[in-house]
């Protein structure tokens, strides 16, 4: 690995606390270039997904970088259209082939829709077979998580959810960490929404530490024991995002950031029926029609 700290999951496996996210890099050559660069810059946690359409970049970037497979922590996610036992079972094997690896370090249910229990059973079976080392969730609220935990023997190791200064999810983070489920943040910079990089509070804190606003946000997450996977295709920004372990935010600074919370998603509400139909409806229909 590198000098990035790790978090021990409830199954005993360790995950780096800072990684590289591959969301919104669908073009193969761009994904290969960005990922090769990230590996060369020291990133060892890589986060992709079926729906990102860039899983195929992994084996090529790994070869380009010269980094050993066993030194990389690879995460991918099962999409809604594969959310049943039979579909997930098939998809896992297809993912392994596309990724060019014989195991996945962490596989998540990407969304809490479809035949969640069937898909979860498939992930658990793949874990027992050695195809996956840890299994977890993405975008699950505490109530949905509890239903899954109570109904199944295999406990999720991690839940990946939206967390940024505008949407801090304090209660949910406390809930999951209190049940020994690691929390991972997607969209840590809220994709720039609300002019986040020019926020006066964050800029003042950044100046105090001779850091950037982006580094302050990542440090804020790390100090909350949250795993974070920022994405950048730019070499200098990738290096900047890694450079967050030589300073610490004070209690007062953490408190100032806490007051920036707007209490709502910066993207969409996963519980809104209209949103579910609009964003995930087609994938759910594909799942239904294929069963």
PELINLIN-V678972 format. One record per residue. N is the residue number from 1. RES is the residue in one small letter. PSI is psi as a letter, one per 20 degrees, with the letter a starting at -180 (none if undefined). OMEGA is omega in degrees with one decimal (* if undefined). Layout:
# PELINLIN-V678972
N:RES:PSI:OMEGA / N:RES:PSI:OMEGA
This chain:
# PELINLIN-V678972
1:x:b:177.0 / 2:x:b:-179.6 / 3:x:j:177.8 / 4:x:p:178.8 / 5:x:q:179.4 / 6:x:r:172.8 / 7:x:p:178.6 / 8:x:p:179.9 / 9:x:r:-176.6 / 10:x:i:174.8 / 11:x:j:177.4 / 12:x:i:178.9 / 13:x:q:-178.4 / 14:x:p:178.8 / 15:x:p:175.1 / 16:x:q:-176.2 / 17:x:i:177.8 / 18:x:p:-178.2 / 19:x:a:-177.5 / 20:x:p:179.1 / 21:x:q:-175.9 / 22:x:j:178.2 / 23:x:q:176.2 / 24:x:k:169.1 / 25:x:m:-172.4 / 26:x:h:-177.5 / 27:x:p:-170.9 / 28:x:g:-176.4 / 29:x:h:177.0 / 30:x:g:179.9 / 31:x:g:178.9 / 32:x:g:-179.0 / 33:x:g:-177.5 / 34:x:g:-177.9 / 35:x:h:175.8 / 36:x:g:178.4 / 37:x:g:-179.4 / 38:x:g:178.7 / 39:x:g:178.1 / 40:x:h:179.0 / 41:x:i:173.9 / 42:x:j:177.1 / 43:x:p:179.1 / 44:x:i:169.9 / 45:x:o:180.0 / 46:x:p:-177.1 / 47:x:o:176.2 / 48:x:a:-179.0 / 49:x:q:177.4 / 50:x:g:-173.7 / 51:x:i:178.7 / 52:x:i:177.8 / 53:x:k:178.4 / 54:x:j:179.0 / 55:x:h:-177.6 / 56:x:i:-179.9 / 57:x:i:-171.5 / 58:x:g:-174.9 / 59:x:h:179.9 / 60:x:g:179.1 / 61:x:h:179.0 / 62:x:g:178.5 / 63:x:g:179.7 / 64:x:h:-173.9 / 65:x:h:-176.0 / 66:x:j:178.0 / 67:x:q:-179.8 / 68:x:q:179.6 / 69:x:g:-176.3 / 70:x:i:178.5 / 71:x:j:-178.9 / 72:x:p:176.8 / 73:x:o:-172.9 / 74:x:p:177.2 / 75:x:p:167.4 / 76:x:r:-172.4 / 77:x:p:178.9 / 78:x:p:-177.4 / 79:x:r:-175.4 / 80:x:h:-177.7 / 81:x:i:176.4 / 82:x:j:-173.2 / 83:x:m:168.8 / 84:x:r:-176.8 / 85:x:g:-175.5 / 86:x:g:-179.0 / 87:x:g:-179.9 / 88:x:g:179.3 / 89:x:g:179.2 / 90:x:g:-177.1 / 91:x:h:179.9 / 92:x:g:178.4 / 93:x:h:177.8 / 94:x:h:178.3 / 95:x:g:178.8 / 96:x:g:179.7 / 97:x:g:-178.4 / 98:x:h:179.9 / 99:x:i:179.7 / 100:x:k:-177.6 / 101:x:q:178.9 / 102:x:j:172.9 / 103:x:q:176.1 / 104:x:p:-177.5 / 105:x:g:-179.0 / 106:x:p:175.7 / 107:x:p:-175.9 / 108:x:q:163.8 / 109:x:o:-169.0 / 110:x:h:-178.4 / 111:x:q:-177.2 / 112:x:l:-177.1 / 113:x:r:-177.7 / 114:x:b:178.5 / 115:x:m:-175.6 / 116:x:g:-176.6 / 117:x:g:176.3 / 118:x:g:179.1 / 119:x:g:179.2 / 120:x:g:177.1 / 121:x:h:178.6 / 122:x:g:177.1 / 123:x:g:-179.9 / 124:x:g:178.6 / 125:x:g:178.6 / 126:x:h:175.9 / 127:x:g:179.0 / 128:x:h:-179.7 / 129:x:i:179.0 / 130:x:j:179.4 / 131:x:h:179.6 / 132:x:q:-178.6 / 133:x:h:176.6 / 134:x:q:179.8 / 135:x:q:-176.8 / 136:x:a:-171.4 / 137:x:r:172.2 / 138:x:p:177.0 / 139:x:k:176.4 / 140:x:p:173.1 / 141:x:r:-176.6 / 142:x:h:-178.2 / 143:x:g:178.3 / 144:x:h:177.2 / 145:x:g:-177.0 / 146:x:g:179.0 / 147:x:g:179.9 / 148:x:g:-178.9 / 149:x:g:-178.0 / 150:x:h:-175.4 / 151:x:i:-174.0 / 152:x:q:-179.8 / 153:x:h:-175.5 / 154:x:o:-176.6 / 155:x:p:175.3 / 156:x:q:179.8 / 157:x:h:-170.5 / 158:x:q:171.7 / 159:x:p:179.9 / 160:x:o:-175.4 / 161:x:r:176.9 / 162:x:p:173.9 / 163:x:p:175.3 / 164:x:r:-177.8 / 165:x:h:178.5 / 166:x:h:-177.2 / 167:x:n:-167.3 / 168:x:i:175.0 / 169:x:l:-174.5 / 170:x:g:-177.8 / 171:x:g:-179.9 / 172:x:h:177.5 / 173:x:g:179.0 / 174:x:g:179.6 / 175:x:g:-175.8 / 176:x:g:178.9 / 177:x:h:177.3 / 178:x:h:177.5 / 179:x:j:177.6 / 180:x:k:173.2 / 181:x:o:-178.7 / 182:x:q:179.4 / 183:x:p:179.2 / 184:x:p:-175.8 / 185:x:p:165.6 / 186:x:q:-176.4 / 187:x:l:-179.0 / 188:x:h:178.7 / 189:x:j:-178.2 / 190:x:k:-177.7 / 191:x:k:175.6 / 192:x:j:-177.7 / 193:x:q:179.0 / 194:x:k:-179.9 / 195:x:l:-170.8 / 196:x:h:-176.6 / 197:x:i:177.3 / 198:x:j:178.5 / 199:x:p:-173.6 / 200:x:h:179.6 / 201:x:g:-179.3 / 202:x:h:179.4 / 203:x:g:179.5 / 204:x:g:178.8 / 205:x:g:179.7 / 206:x:g:179.9 / 207:x:h:179.0 / 208:x:h:-175.6 / 209:x:j:-177.0 / 210:x:l:179.8 / 211:x:r:176.1 / 212:x:r:176.6 / 213:x:g:178.4 / 214:x:g:178.8 / 215:x:h:177.7 / 216:x:g:179.9 / 217:x:g:179.6 / 218:x:g:178.7 / 219:x:g:178.0 / 220:x:g:179.0 / 221:x:g:-179.7 / 222:x:h:179.8 / 223:x:i:173.5 / 224:x:j:-179.5 / 225:x:k:178.6 / 226:x:p:174.8 / 227:x:q:-175.5 / 228:x:q:-173.2 / 229:x:m:179.1 / 230:x:q:177.8 / 231:x:p:168.6 / 232:x:p:176.8 / 233:x:i:-176.9 / 234:x:p:-175.5 / 235:x:g:-176.9 / 236:x:h:178.9 / 237:x:h:175.9 / 238:x:g:179.7 / 239:x:g:178.8 / 240:x:g:-179.0 / 241:x:h:178.3 / 242:x:h:-170.4 / 243:x:m:-176.1 / 244:x:j:-173.7 / 245:x:j:179.1 / 246:x:j:175.4 / 247:x:r:-178.6 / 248:x:p:177.6 / 249:x:q:178.5 / 250:x:r:176.4 / 251:x:g:-179.3 / 252:x:g:179.3 / 253:x:g:176.9 / 254:x:h:179.8 / 255:x:h:177.9 / 256:x:g:178.7 / 257:x:h:179.2 / 258:x:h:-177.8 / 259:x:i:177.2 / 260:x:i:-175.4 / 261:x:p:177.7 / 262:x:i:172.8 / 263:x:j:180.0 / 264:x:q:178.3 / 265:x:q:176.5 / 266:x:j:-176.5 / 267:x:f:177.9 / 268:x:r:-179.3 / 269:x:o:-178.9 / 270:x:i:-179.7 / 271:x:j:-179.3 / 272:x:o:-177.7 / 273:x:h:179.7 / 274:x:h:178.4 / 275:x:g:179.4 / 276:x:g:-179.9 / 277:x:g:-175.2 / 278:x:g:-173.8 / 279:x:h:-172.5 / 280:x:i:-174.9 / 281:x:g:-178.0 / 282:x:g:178.3 / 283:x:h:178.6 / 284:x:h:176.8 / 285:x:h:177.0 / 286:x:g:179.2 / 287:x:g:-178.7 / 288:x:g:-175.8 / 289:x:i:-177.9 / 290:x:i:-177.2 / 291:x:none:*
